[in-house]
Structures are given as C-alpha cells and as structure tokens.
Amino acid sequence: MVPTLKAGSKALGIIPQNFDDCFRLAQCAAMSGAIPSGHDQKPEAVCMVIMFGLELGIPPMQAI
C-alpha cells in the first residue's frame, strides 16, 4: 500500500522501518547529489549516517 499526499495535508519525513528501506533511501540520496561535498557519496556510507542518526532520534535528511 502506497500512501497518497492530499492537498493541504502535513508533509511528513520518510523514516525507514528496516535496513532495506534505509539502504534504498541512501542510494537515492547518493545518486541525487544531495550529499554535501567533502563527504563520501557511496550509498553504503550514507546508509551508515542515516542509521547513526536514527539511533540518536535524528531524521534521515537531517543526519545526512
């Protein structure tokens, strides 16, 4: 089931629920060029940053 966005609804961040979701998000971020320069652009490294952030209660995009 894929959630839908409705006009006027509150946008929520994407929080991965398992490792596969985390890695897919990391791949997307790495391929998009959204990773700050000077940081490792590899999906594996981005996945680790996301997981560290989640352990500290930080949403994925803020952790990146």
Helices and strands as residue ranges (DSSP letters): H 19-32, H 43-55, H 60-63
